[in-house]
């Protein structure tokens, strides 16, 4: 059996490990343009130098050798579903089963100037570039920092900026919706209220209901509001499907791949998909786009590929960290975090220690 896995993030790594455990003779090929798996959840701590790139990335070539797999360090350009071939920059790779786990990329929502004039920490390269630019900025005496997007990444980034530079920076956190951490506003509004209060106590300016209209190299314009001057802009305001998805002739929901209850691409028996690149609605519950769901989906994909090959009934996936009931560890600086699930919430240093353990345990498999 030939398995091809496109995308070697949280979901893709789980697929490889799971299939190898279940099928010792499978021919596994991993495809990713990145040489190292990146733990994106810890990118804000790159800015504050609490972690190093080596600590939060893992060598994919070594991982592939460990699991008797082939690693192609190239981008997948297209998939011929009829011929069952994945085309990369220099190779054509046949498959019996295909797992698409390519994740997502930063979204700028078509806002003029947003991408050109901002820094993103959605990739390791972006985080390192932003860190260097910030250090140059502080050295030059400039201090006005704007962060667009008050979701998990934006909140954690602000916490790290305060930890690293304290009162040296004038930080403004900007959110188009009415609350900080809007994804939690219905499931647990206490999380939103608490984080907003803590950040304001850290002297972070927070602009809510502030929809960005356009961005210039030193000024942000809003719909129905006064512009904001800035020296450096971080953009953390959402994700969109990875470019590969645009080339795939598969069922989609707002650009995300639609999968069935077994995590097969709708209408296909030999193609599975998981992680941030999919739209997963099962029994009225929609998976959130987070590392926990990506890992769980990767494990289920692996199990169902093995079941398919052995002629066994497929297992049904059950979303756990959902849009309706999100779960998360959210750090906010000072070595503190919130752990929340539904209406449950704990906060402080214990939550931060748990977050660090969860964030780093995945990297153990690369040792």
Residue pairs with C-beta under 8 A, 6 or more apart in sequence:
1 23
1 25
1 26
1 27
1 96
1 97
1 309
2 26
2 27
2 29
2 94
2 95
2 96
2 97
3 15
3 19
3 26
3 27
3 28
3 29
3 95
3 96
3 97
3 98
3 99
3 305
4 28
4 29
4 31
4 86
4 93
4 94
4 95
4 97
4 98
4 99
5 12
5 15
5 16
5 28
5 29
5 30
5 31
5 98
5 99
5 101
6 12
6 31
6 32
6 76
6 79
6 86
6 98
6 99
6 100
6 101
6 102
6 244
7 31
7 32
7 76
7 100
7 101
7 102
7 103
7 242
7 275
7 277
8 16
8 30
8 31
8 32
8 34
8 37
8 60
8 63
8 71
8 101
9 37
9 38
9 40
9 101
9 103
9 275
9 276
9 294
10 275
10 291
10 294
10 295
10 298
10 362
11 99
11 101
11 103
11 274
11 275
11 294
11 295
11 297
11 298
11 301
12 30
12 32
12 99
12 101
12 275
12 298
13 37
13 63
13 298
13 362
13 365
14 294
14 295
14 297
14 298
14 299
14 301
14 302
15 99
15 101
15 272
15 274
15 298
15 301
15 302
15 305
16 28
16 30
16 63
16 64
16 67
16 69
16 302
17 67
17 302
17 365
18 298
18 299
18 301
18 302
18 303
18 305
18 306
19 26
19 28
19 302
19 305
19 306
20 26
20 28
20 67
20 68
20 69
21 302
22 302
22 303
22 305
22 306
23 306
23 309
26 309
27 70
28 67
28 68
28 69
28 70
29 69
29 70
29 71
29 72
29 93
29 95
30 60
30 63
30 64
30 69
30 70
30 71
30 72
31 71
31 72
31 74
31 75
31 76
31 86
31 88
31 93
32 60
32 71
32 72
32 73
33 73
33 74
33 75
34 60
34 73
35 59
35 60
35 61
35 73
36 57
36 58
36 59
36 60
36 124
37 57
37 58
37 60
37 63
37 366
38 56
38 57
38 123
38 124
39 56
39 57
39 359
39 360
39 362
39 363
40 122
40 123
40 291
41 291
41 359
42 51
42 55
42 56
42 359
42 360
43 56
43 121
43 122
43 123
43 124
43 127
43 153
44 121
44 127
44 153
44 156
44 157
44 159
44 160
44 331
45 51
45 56
45 160
46 53
46 56
46 121
46 124
46 127
46 128
46 131
47 121
47 127
47 130
47 131
47 134
47 157
47 160
47 161
47 164
48 160
48 161
48 163
48 164
49 131
49 164
50 160
50 163
53 124
53 128
55 360
55 363
56 124
56 359
56 360
56 363
57 124
57 363
58 363
58 365
58 366
59 366
60 71
60 73
61 71
61 73
62 366
63 71
63 365
63 366
64 70
64 71
72 88
72 91
72 93
74 88
74 89
74 90
74 91
75 88
75 89
75 244
76 86
76 87
76 88
76 102
76 244
77 87
77 88
77 89
77 244
77 247
78 86
78 87
78 244
78 247
78 248
79 85
79 86
79 87
79 98
79 100
79 247
79 248
80 86
80 87
81 249
81 250
81 268
81 271
83 94
84 94
84 95
84 96
84 98
84 270
85 92
85 93
85 94
85 95
86 92
86 93
86 95
86 98
87 93
95 270
96 270
96 309
97 270
97 271
97 272
97 305
97 308
97 309
98 270
98 271
98 272
99 271
99 272
99 273
99 274
99 301
99 305
100 244
100 248
100 257
100 265
100 271
100 272
100 273
100 274
100 277
101 273
101 274
101 275
101 277
101 294
101 298
101 301
102 242
102 244
102 245
102 275
102 277
103 242
103 275
103 276
103 277
103 294
104 239
104 240
104 241
104 242
104 276
104 277
104 289
105 122
105 239
105 240
105 241
105 242
105 243
106 115
106 120
106 122
106 126
106 235
106 238
106 239
106 240
107 237
107 238
107 239
107 240
108 114
108 115
108 118
108 235
108 237
109 237
109 238
111 212
111 213
111 214
111 215
112 214
112 215
113 214
113 215
113 216
113 217
114 148
114 212
114 214
114 215
114 235
115 235
116 215
117 215
117 216
117 217
117 233
118 148
118 215
118 233
118 234
118 235
119 126
119 129
119 130
119 133
119 232
119 233
119 234
119 235
120 126
120 130
120 234
120 235
120 236
121 127
121 130
121 153
121 157
121 234
121 236
122 153
122 236
122 239
130 234
133 232
134 145
134 232
137 143
137 231
137 232
138 165
138 168
138 169
142 231
142 232
143 168
143 169
143 170
143 231
144 169
144 170
144 172
144 229
144 230
144 231
144 232
145 161
145 169
145 170
145 171
145 172
145 230
145 231
145 232
145 233
145 234
146 171
146 172
146 174
146 220
146 228
146 230
146 232
146 233
146 234
147 154
147 157
147 158
147 161
147 171
147 172
147 173
147 174
147 233
147 234
147 236
148 154
148 174
148 212
148 220
148 233
148 234
148 235
148 236
148 237
149 174
149 175
149 235
149 236
149 237
149 238
150 173
150 174
150 175
150 177
150 179
150 180
150 181
150 182
150 206
150 208
151 181
151 182
151 183
151 236
151 237
151 238
152 181
152 183
152 328
152 330
153 236
154 173
154 175
154 234
154 236
154 237
155 173
155 180
155 181
155 195
155 199
155 330
155 332
156 330
156 331
156 332
157 234
157 236
158 171
158 173
158 199
158 202
158 204
158 332
158 333
159 199
159 202
159 331
159 332
159 333
159 334
160 331
160 333
161 169
161 171
162 169
162 171
162 202
162 204
162 333
162 334
163 333
163 334
167 203
170 205
171 203
171 204
171 205
172 204
172 205
172 206
172 207
172 228
172 230
173 180
173 199
173 204
173 205
173 206
173 207
174 207
174 210
174 212
174 220
174 228
175 182
175 206
175 207
175 208
175 209
175 210
176 209
176 210
176 211
176 212
176 237
177 185
177 208
177 209
178 185
178 208
178 209
179 185
179 189
179 192
179 196
179 208
180 192
180 195
180 196
180 199
180 206
180 208
181 191
181 192
181 195
181 330
182 192
183 288
183 323
183 326
184 191
184 192
184 326
184 328
184 340
185 192
187 324
187 325
187 326
187 342
187 343
188 340
188 342
188 343
188 344
188 345
190 343
190 345
191 330
191 338
191 340
191 345
194 338
194 345
194 347
195 330
195 332
195 338
196 206
198 332
199 206
199 332
200 206
202 333
207 228
210 222
210 225
211 222
211 223
211 224
212 220
212 221
212 222
212 223
212 237
213 221
213 222
213 223
214 221
215 221
215 233
218 229
218 230
218 231
219 227
219 228
219 229
219 230
220 227
220 228
220 230
220 233
221 227
222 228
239 276
239 289
240 255
241 252
241 255
241 256
241 257
241 277
242 277
245 252
245 255
245 256
245 257
245 277
246 255
248 257
250 257
250 258
250 265
250 266
250 267
250 268
250 271
251 257
251 258
251 265
251 266
251 267
252 258
252 279
253 279
253 281
254 279
256 277
256 278
256 279
257 265
257 273
257 277
257 278
257 279
258 265
258 266
258 278
258 279
259 265
259 266
259 272
259 273
259 274
259 278
259 279
259 280
260 266
261 282
261 283
261 316
261 317
262 272
262 300
262 304
262 314
262 315
262 316
262 317
263 272
263 273
263 274
263 278
263 280
263 297
263 300
263 301
263 304
263 317
264 271
264 272
264 273
264 304
264 314
265 271
265 272
265 273
269 308
270 308
272 301
272 304
272 305
273 301
274 280
274 294
274 297
274 298
274 300
274 301
275 289
275 293
275 294
275 297
275 298
276 289
276 294
278 287
278 297
279 286
280 286
280 287
280 293
280 297
280 317
280 319
281 287
282 316
282 317
282 318
282 319
283 318
285 318
285 319
285 322
285 324
286 319
286 322
286 323
286 324
287 293
287 297
287 319
287 321
287 322
287 323
288 319
288 321
288 322
288 323
288 326
290 321
290 326
290 327
290 328
291 362
292 320
292 321
292 327
293 319
293 320
293 321
295 362
296 317
296 320
296 321
297 317
300 315
300 317
303 315
304 314
304 315
307 313
307 314
307 315
308 314
320 327
321 327
321 328
325 341
325 342
326 340
327 340
327 341
327 342
328 338
328 339
328 340
329 337
329 338
329 339
329 351
329 352
329 354
329 355
329 358
329 359
330 337
330 338
330 340
330 355
331 337
331 352
331 355
332 338
335 349
335 352
336 347
336 348
336 349
336 351
336 352
337 347
337 348
337 351
337 352
337 354
337 355
338 345
338 346
338 347
338 351
339 345
339 346
339 347
339 351
339 354
339 355
